[in-house]
């Protein structure tokens, strides 16, 4: 081979190698990003759900969730700038912006004034479509951290205004918590702002299907009828009726809307917000059903990933752990299958008791209460109660349902009948599940990832690293 041919061949091989590297780099960039956050979902909430599923199949083994089978997994720390135990606002801000802040703050630094942009804004500036979705109100702490800048998470009206001014393509949740400014009666109603900012508001999935094709930007809420009952969240999975909107519906609609322009990629954050609520109430069956519900939404994203495996990244994590749940209370065994007999949440059973109060004019016979407990918790039928457990239920019945005023027990997001709270506690006892508090803990939270850039999610992480790693995978500029 002469020198000229040798040099030409070497040049050709070098060019081919560079082309291969460039193509490989482009193939690895995440055009489509899914960011799932299970609020309150620590490692034991995940493990408990898988063991629960296993026991329902008659096995002492985990029955894996979809997302726990992703090839990359690790854990993350969650402390805030000011507290060893974070709240959802500071944790949401960390997961959204890559910055620690003070508990209670949304999208601002610890000084409570300096705004910081989220990975969703980085995606928008990159040219991607952006969606923010949740099973609770769209102005709640976690979703708000991706678009709002407020010193206090309770500034719901101001957060709603931030939603419009940030201008992402798709928002979804149960509703606005405060569509009117309670401190300024002349301030514009949030629903009326939609047209001004180019948004269509859809009420439920059928309404979304009617409006989505012509809409340039979309806000998806549950039906007005559902919001009249509870605007703060869509119903728990365990309480849900066929007419209720689901997190699966929301995720599917978000993908549909964000892929209207196929030339652009998208960033979509989806929060399973009521895992946290159930854990604040120490309601194990409801919490595990909420983790399953989040997993169903993740399966929608996974189906999308299978169609675009080289261009899609799915990240699943949590903002913090809630309740300090313990799987096993000293007997070296579990009885999680017992939780399968629970048909309603603690709050759902409170509604049943309220109905009995109305039916019997606040003087409810024990047999009616016993029938309701048997039907909704399996007591005396599928689950044998000890004498002391039955006595506890009967004692609360005598003190609260024989002509007395309702005695309510308060948790972070609910006030429930004392009898409902006691039934829930007995369910945990029987299942051998323990709780250390009704608040958050500093426990590790899980991180799972699959797809383009998923290899970056390894080694112990801190929550502020996660949005930065997503940006790296997708090519966004953190700013």
C-alpha positions as CSV (number, residue, x, y, z in Angstrom):
1,X,0.0,0.0,0.0
2,X,1.5,3.4,-1.0
3,X,1.6,6.3,1.4
4,X,-1.2,8.2,-0.3
5,X,-3.6,5.2,-0.1
6,X,-2.6,4.6,3.5
7,X,-3.4,8.2,4.4
8,X,-6.7,8.1,2.6
9,X,-7.7,4.9,4.4
10,X,-6.7,6.3,7.8
11,X,-8.7,9.5,7.1
12,X,-11.7,7.5,6.0
13,X,-11.5,5.3,9.2
14,X,-11.2,8.4,11.4
15,X,-14.1,10.0,9.7
16,X,-16.2,6.8,10.1
17,X,-15.3,6.6,13.7
18,X,-16.2,10.2,14.4
19,X,-19.5,9.7,12.6
20,X,-20.2,6.6,14.7
21,X,-19.5,8.5,17.9
22,X,-21.8,11.4,16.8
23,X,-24.6,9.0,15.9
24,X,-24.2,7.2,19.2
25,X,-24.3,10.5,21.1
26,X,-27.4,11.6,19.3
27,X,-29.1,8.3,19.8
28,X,-28.4,8.5,23.6
29,X,-30.0,11.9,24.0
30,X,-33.5,11.8,25.6
31,X,-36.0,13.5,23.4
32,X,-38.9,12.4,25.6
33,X,-38.5,12.7,29.4
34,X,-40.9,11.3,32.0
35,X,-40.3,12.3,35.6
36,X,-42.5,10.4,38.0
37,X,-42.6,11.5,41.7
38,X,-44.4,9.4,44.3
39,X,-45.1,11.8,47.1
40,X,-44.2,10.2,50.4
41,X,-43.1,7.0,48.7
42,X,-40.1,5.7,50.6
43,X,-38.4,2.4,50.0
44,X,-40.7,0.6,52.4
45,X,-43.8,1.9,50.6
46,X,-42.5,0.3,47.5
47,X,-41.3,-2.9,49.1
48,X,-44.5,-3.2,51.1
49,X,-46.6,-2.9,47.9
50,X,-44.6,-5.6,46.2
51,X,-44.9,-7.9,49.2
52,X,-48.6,-7.2,49.5
53,X,-49.0,-8.1,45.8
54,X,-47.1,-11.3,46.5
55,X,-49.2,-12.3,49.5
56,X,-52.4,-11.7,47.5
57,X,-51.0,-14.4,45.1
58,X,-50.4,-16.7,48.0
59,X,-46.7,-16.2,48.0
60,X,-44.1,-15.0,50.4
61,X,-42.2,-13.1,47.7
62,X,-42.2,-9.8,46.0
63,X,-44.6,-9.4,43.0
64,X,-42.7,-6.7,41.1
65,X,-44.1,-3.4,40.1
66,X,-43.3,-2.2,36.6
67,X,-40.9,0.5,37.7
68,X,-38.9,-1.6,40.1
69,X,-37.8,-3.7,37.2
70,X,-36.1,-0.7,35.5
71,X,-32.4,-1.6,35.0
72,X,-31.0,1.3,37.0
73,X,-31.8,1.9,40.6
74,X,-30.4,3.7,43.6
75,X,-31.5,5.7,46.6
76,X,-31.5,9.4,47.3
77,X,-31.3,11.6,50.4
78,X,-34.0,14.3,50.9
79,X,-33.0,16.8,53.7
80,X,-33.8,20.4,53.0
81,X,-31.6,23.5,53.5
82,X,-32.9,24.1,57.0
83,X,-34.3,20.8,58.2
84,X,-33.1,17.2,58.4
85,X,-36.7,16.2,57.6
86,X,-38.0,18.0,54.5
87,X,-41.5,19.1,53.6
88,X,-43.0,18.6,50.2
89,X,-42.3,22.2,49.1
90,X,-38.6,22.2,49.8
91,X,-38.3,18.6,48.4
92,X,-40.2,19.5,45.3
93,X,-38.0,22.5,44.8
94,X,-34.9,20.3,45.1
95,X,-36.3,17.7,42.7
96,X,-37.4,20.5,40.2
97,X,-34.6,23.0,40.3
98,X,-31.5,21.3,41.8
99,X,-31.4,23.7,44.8
100,X,-32.0,23.2,48.5
101,X,-34.4,25.6,50.1
102,X,-36.2,26.3,53.3
103,X,-39.2,24.1,54.2
104,X,-42.4,25.6,52.9
105,X,-40.7,27.5,50.0
106,X,-41.6,27.0,46.3
107,X,-39.1,27.6,43.5
108,X,-37.0,30.1,45.5
109,X,-33.8,29.9,47.4
110,X,-33.4,29.9,51.2
111,X,-33.7,33.7,51.2
112,X,-37.3,33.2,50.1
113,X,-36.9,35.9,47.3
114,X,-34.4,34.6,44.7
115,X,-36.3,32.6,42.1
116,X,-34.8,29.5,40.6
117,X,-36.0,27.8,37.4
118,X,-36.9,24.1,37.2
119,X,-35.9,21.4,34.8
120,X,-39.3,21.9,33.2
121,X,-38.3,25.5,32.3
122,X,-34.9,24.3,31.1
123,X,-36.8,21.9,28.8
124,X,-39.1,24.6,27.5
125,X,-36.1,26.9,26.7
126,X,-34.6,23.9,24.9
127,X,-37.6,23.8,22.7
128,X,-39.5,20.8,24.2
129,X,-43.1,20.7,25.0
130,X,-43.8,20.6,28.8
131,X,-46.4,19.0,30.9
132,X,-47.0,19.1,34.7
133,X,-49.5,16.6,36.1
134,X,-50.7,15.3,39.5
135,X,-53.4,13.4,41.3
136,X,-53.9,16.3,43.7
137,X,-54.6,20.0,43.0
138,X,-52.4,21.5,40.3
139,X,-51.2,24.2,42.7
140,X,-50.0,21.7,45.4
141,X,-46.4,21.8,46.5
142,X,-44.8,19.3,44.2
143,X,-46.3,20.4,40.9
144,X,-46.0,24.0,41.9
145,X,-42.2,23.7,42.4
146,X,-41.9,23.1,38.7
147,X,-43.5,26.4,37.6
148,X,-44.0,28.8,40.6
149,X,-41.9,31.1,42.7
150,X,-43.4,31.7,46.1
151,X,-42.1,32.1,49.6
152,X,-44.9,30.0,51.0
153,X,-46.6,26.9,49.6
154,X,-50.0,28.0,50.9
155,X,-50.2,31.0,48.4
156,X,-52.4,29.0,46.2
157,X,-53.9,31.9,44.2
158,X,-50.5,33.3,43.5
159,X,-49.2,29.9,42.5
160,X,-52.2,29.7,40.1
161,X,-51.1,32.9,38.5
162,X,-47.6,31.6,38.2
163,X,-49.0,28.6,36.4
164,X,-50.2,30.9,33.6
165,X,-47.2,33.2,33.5
166,X,-44.8,30.3,33.2
167,X,-46.9,29.1,30.3
168,X,-46.2,25.4,30.0
169,X,-48.2,23.4,27.3
170,X,-50.2,21.1,29.6
171,X,-51.2,21.0,33.2
172,X,-53.4,18.5,34.9
173,X,-54.8,17.9,38.4
174,X,-58.0,17.8,40.4
175,X,-58.5,21.6,40.2
176,X,-57.3,24.9,41.6
177,X,-57.5,25.0,45.4
178,X,-58.2,28.8,45.5
179,X,-59.4,30.1,42.1
180,X,-60.1,33.5,43.8
181,X,-57.8,35.7,45.7
182,X,-59.2,35.6,49.3
183,X,-57.2,38.7,50.2
184,X,-58.2,40.8,47.1
185,X,-61.8,40.5,46.1
186,X,-61.1,42.5,42.9
187,X,-58.4,40.1,41.6
188,X,-59.2,38.2,38.5
189,X,-60.6,34.7,38.9
190,X,-58.1,32.0,37.8
191,X,-60.6,30.2,35.5
192,X,-61.2,33.5,33.7
193,X,-57.5,34.0,33.1
194,X,-57.3,30.9,30.9
195,X,-58.4,32.6,27.6
196,X,-56.0,35.5,28.2
197,X,-53.1,33.1,28.3
198,X,-54.3,30.9,25.5
199,X,-55.4,27.9,27.6
200,X,-58.4,25.6,27.2
201,X,-59.8,24.1,30.4
202,X,-61.2,20.6,30.0
203,X,-63.4,19.0,32.7
204,X,-62.7,15.3,32.6
205,X,-61.4,13.0,29.9
206,X,-64.4,13.2,27.6
207,X,-64.2,17.0,27.6
208,X,-60.5,16.7,27.0
209,X,-61.1,14.6,23.9
210,X,-63.5,17.2,22.5
211,X,-61.2,20.1,23.1
212,X,-57.6,18.8,22.7
213,X,-57.3,18.9,18.9
214,X,-58.0,22.6,18.6
215,X,-56.4,23.6,21.9
216,X,-52.9,25.2,21.8
217,X,-52.4,24.8,25.6
218,X,-54.4,22.7,27.9
219,X,-55.5,22.5,31.6
220,X,-57.2,19.2,32.5
221,X,-59.3,19.1,35.6
222,X,-61.7,16.5,37.0
223,X,-65.4,17.2,36.4
224,X,-67.1,20.1,38.1
225,X,-69.3,17.5,39.9
226,X,-66.3,15.8,41.3
227,X,-64.8,19.1,42.4
228,X,-67.9,20.0,44.2
229,X,-67.3,16.9,46.4
230,X,-63.6,17.4,46.8
231,X,-61.5,19.9,44.7
232,X,-58.2,19.0,46.6
233,X,-57.5,15.7,44.8
234,X,-59.0,13.0,42.6
235,X,-60.3,10.1,44.7
236,X,-58.0,7.5,46.2
237,X,-57.7,4.4,44.0
238,X,-59.3,2.3,46.7
239,X,-62.4,4.5,46.7
240,X,-62.6,5.3,43.0
241,X,-65.7,5.0,40.9
242,X,-65.8,4.3,37.2
243,X,-66.7,7.9,36.4
244,X,-63.7,9.3,38.3
245,X,-60.6,10.6,36.5
246,X,-57.5,8.5,37.1
247,X,-53.7,9.1,37.0
248,X,-53.6,6.8,34.1
249,X,-56.1,8.9,32.2
250,X,-54.1,12.0,33.0
251,X,-50.8,10.5,31.9
252,X,-52.3,9.1,28.7
253,X,-53.9,12.5,27.9
254,X,-50.6,14.3,28.6
255,X,-48.7,12.1,26.2
256,X,-51.4,12.6,23.6
257,X,-51.3,16.4,23.9
258,X,-47.5,16.8,24.1
259,X,-47.0,14.7,20.9
260,X,-49.3,16.7,18.7
261,X,-46.2,18.2,17.2
262,X,-44.0,15.2,16.6
263,X,-40.9,17.3,15.6
264,X,-40.6,18.4,19.2
265,X,-39.7,16.3,22.2
266,X,-41.4,16.7,25.6
267,X,-40.8,16.8,29.3
268,X,-43.6,15.5,31.5
269,X,-43.7,15.4,35.3
270,X,-46.4,13.2,36.9
271,X,-46.9,13.1,40.6
272,X,-48.7,10.4,42.5
273,X,-49.7,12.8,45.3
274,X,-51.9,10.8,47.5
275,X,-49.4,8.1,48.6
276,X,-48.3,10.8,51.0
277,X,-51.9,11.5,52.1
278,X,-52.6,7.9,52.9
279,X,-49.3,7.6,54.8
280,X,-50.0,10.8,56.8
281,X,-53.2,8.9,57.9
282,X,-51.2,5.7,58.5
283,X,-53.6,3.8,56.2
284,X,-51.5,0.9,54.8
285,X,-54.0,-0.6,52.4
286,X,-54.8,2.8,50.9
287,X,-51.1,3.7,50.6
288,X,-50.2,0.4,48.8
289,X,-53.1,0.9,46.4
290,X,-51.8,4.4,45.6
291,X,-48.4,3.0,44.8
292,X,-50.1,0.5,42.5
293,X,-52.0,3.3,41.0
294,X,-48.8,5.3,40.3
295,X,-47.3,2.1,38.7
296,X,-50.3,1.9,36.3
297,X,-49.5,5.5,35.1
298,X,-45.8,4.5,34.8
299,X,-46.9,1.6,32.6
300,X,-48.4,4.1,30.2
301,X,-45.0,5.8,29.9
302,X,-43.3,2.4,29.6
303,X,-45.4,1.5,26.7
304,X,-44.4,4.8,25.1
305,X,-40.7,4.0,25.9
306,X,-41.0,0.6,24.1
307,X,-42.0,2.5,20.9
308,X,-39.1,5.0,21.3
309,X,-36.4,3.1,23.4
310,X,-33.4,5.1,22.1
311,X,-35.0,8.5,22.7
312,X,-37.0,8.1,25.9
313,X,-35.9,8.5,29.6
314,X,-38.2,7.5,32.5
315,X,-37.1,8.5,36.0
316,X,-39.1,7.5,39.1
317,X,-38.4,8.8,42.6
318,X,-40.0,10.4,45.6
319,X,-39.8,13.7,47.5
320,X,-39.6,12.1,50.9
321,X,-40.9,9.2,53.0
322,X,-44.1,9.7,55.0
323,X,-45.2,7.9,58.2
324,X,-42.0,6.0,59.0
325,X,-43.7,2.8,57.9
326,X,-42.3,-0.5,59.2
327,X,-42.8,-3.8,57.6
328,X,-42.9,-6.2,60.5
329,X,-43.7,-5.4,64.2
330,X,-41.7,-8.1,66.0
331,X,-43.2,-11.5,65.1
332,X,-40.8,-12.2,62.2
333,X,-43.6,-12.4,59.7
334,X,-46.1,-10.3,57.8
335,X,-49.8,-10.7,57.1
336,X,-50.2,-8.2,54.3
337,X,-52.9,-10.2,52.6
338,X,-55.3,-9.1,55.3
339,X,-55.1,-5.6,53.8
340,X,-56.8,-7.0,50.7
341,X,-60.0,-7.2,52.6
342,X,-60.1,-3.4,53.1
343,X,-62.5,-1.9,50.4
344,X,-62.3,1.8,51.3
345,X,-59.9,4.3,52.7
346,X,-60.2,5.6,56.2
347,X,-61.8,8.7,54.7
348,X,-64.1,6.5,52.6
349,X,-65.3,4.7,55.7
350,X,-65.9,8.1,57.4
351,X,-68.4,8.8,54.6
352,X,-70.1,5.5,55.2
353,X,-70.4,6.3,58.9
354,X,-71.8,9.8,58.0
355,X,-74.4,8.1,55.9
356,X,-75.4,5.8,58.8
357,X,-75.7,8.9,61.1
358,X,-78.1,10.5,58.7
359,X,-80.1,7.2,58.2
360,X,-80.5,6.6,61.9
361,X,-80.7,10.2,63.0
362,X,-77.3,10.0,64.8
363,X,-78.3,7.0,66.9
364,X,-76.8,4.1,64.9
365,X,-77.4,0.5,66.1
366,X,-74.4,-1.6,66.7
367,X,-75.5,-4.2,64.2
368,X,-75.5,-1.6,61.4
369,X,-72.0,-0.5,62.4
370,X,-70.8,-4.1,62.6
371,X,-72.2,-4.9,59.1
372,X,-70.4,-1.9,57.7
373,X,-67.1,-3.0,59.3
374,X,-67.5,-6.5,58.0
375,X,-68.3,-5.4,54.5
376,X,-65.5,-2.8,54.2
377,X,-62.7,-4.4,56.3
378,X,-63.6,-8.1,56.5
379,X,-63.9,-8.1,60.3
380,X,-65.5,-11.2,61.8
381,X,-65.8,-12.8,58.4
382,X,-62.4,-12.9,56.6
383,X,-60.5,-11.4,59.6
384,X,-60.9,-12.7,63.1
385,X,-60.6,-10.0,65.7
386,X,-59.3,-10.6,69.2
387,X,-61.6,-9.8,72.1
388,X,-59.6,-6.6,72.9
389,X,-59.8,-5.4,69.3
390,X,-63.6,-5.9,69.2
391,X,-63.9,-4.2,72.6
392,X,-62.0,-1.2,71.3
393,X,-64.4,-0.8,68.4
394,X,-67.4,-1.3,70.6
395,X,-66.1,1.3,73.1
396,X,-65.6,3.9,70.4
397,X,-69.1,3.1,69.0
398,X,-70.6,3.6,72.4
399,X,-68.9,7.0,72.8
400,X,-69.5,8.4,69.4
401,X,-72.5,6.9,67.6
402,X,-75.2,6.7,70.1
403,X,-76.6,10.2,69.8
404,X,-73.3,11.9,70.4
405,X,-71.6,14.5,68.2
406,X,-69.1,13.1,65.7
407,X,-65.6,12.8,67.3
408,X,-63.0,13.3,64.6
409,X,-59.4,12.4,64.4
410,X,-57.2,14.8,62.4
411,X,-54.3,13.9,60.1
412,X,-52.4,16.1,57.7
413,X,-55.1,16.1,55.0
414,X,-58.1,14.6,56.6
415,X,-60.5,14.6,59.6
416,X,-62.0,11.1,60.1
417,X,-64.5,9.5,62.4
418,X,-62.9,7.9,65.4
419,X,-64.3,4.5,64.5
420,X,-62.8,4.7,61.0
421,X,-59.4,5.6,62.5
422,X,-59.6,2.7,65.0
423,X,-60.6,0.2,62.2
424,X,-57.6,1.4,60.2
425,X,-55.3,0.9,63.2
426,X,-56.6,-2.6,63.8
427,X,-55.9,-3.4,60.1
428,X,-52.3,-2.3,60.5
429,X,-52.0,-4.4,63.7
430,X,-53.3,-7.5,61.9
431,X,-51.1,-6.9,58.9
432,X,-48.1,-6.5,61.2
433,X,-47.4,-3.0,59.8
434,X,-46.1,-0.3,62.1
435,X,-46.0,3.5,61.8
436,X,-43.7,5.8,63.7
437,X,-45.5,9.1,63.0
438,X,-48.1,10.9,61.0
439,X,-45.5,13.1,59.4
440,X,-42.5,12.8,57.2
441,X,-39.2,11.1,57.9
442,X,-35.6,11.5,56.7
443,X,-35.5,8.0,55.2
444,X,-33.9,7.2,51.9
445,X,-36.2,7.3,48.9
446,X,-35.8,5.1,45.8
447,X,-34.7,6.2,42.4
448,X,-35.4,4.0,39.3
449,X,-34.5,4.9,35.7
450,X,-34.7,3.4,32.2
451,X,-33.8,4.6,28.8
452,X,-31.5,7.2,27.3
453,X,-29.2,8.5,30.0
454,X,-30.4,6.1,32.7
455,X,-26.9,4.9,33.4
456,X,-26.2,8.3,35.0
457,X,-28.5,7.3,37.9
458,X,-26.2,5.3,40.0
459,X,-24.4,5.6,43.3
460,X,-26.1,7.3,46.3
461,X,-27.7,10.5,45.1
462,X,-29.0,13.6,46.8
463,X,-32.3,15.0,45.5
464,X,-30.7,18.1,44.0
465,X,-28.7,15.9,41.6
466,X,-31.7,14.3,39.9
467,X,-32.9,17.3,37.8
468,X,-29.3,18.0,36.7
469,X,-28.9,14.4,35.6
470,X,-32.1,14.6,33.6
471,X,-30.9,17.8,32.0
472,X,-27.6,16.1,31.1
473,X,-29.5,13.2,29.5
474,X,-31.8,15.4,27.5
475,X,-29.4,18.1,26.5
476,X,-31.1,20.9,28.5
477,X,-29.1,23.8,29.8
478,X,-29.5,24.2,33.5
479,X,-30.2,27.9,34.1
